[in-house]
Amino acid sequence: MTKFTPIESEFATSEDAAAHDAWFRAKVEKALSSTTPGIPHDQVMADMQAIIERARKR
């Protein structure tokens, strides 16, 4: 994974960075305003543990 200093960007232009920022903010807003039930933390952790165990077996 590439690490960038505060003055570097992974985007080619400031317009690309602004477009990504707008897209990301819209996704977060949509998630925050969603009325669908969330997934309990314990279920998420169990699902992730199952993924890790499957990967270890490979």
C-alpha positions, 0 to 999 in steps of 0.5 A: 500500500502506498503511503502519501505525505500530506502534500501528496495525493493519490488523485491526478487532479484536484477535480478528481479529488473533489469528485471522490470527496463528493462521492464519498460524502454522499455514500456516508450521508446515505448510510447515516440516513438509512432506515434499514436495520443495522448488523449487530457488532457480534454478527459482523465479528463472527462473519469476519472471523469466518472469512479469516479462518477460510483464508488461513486454510488456503 
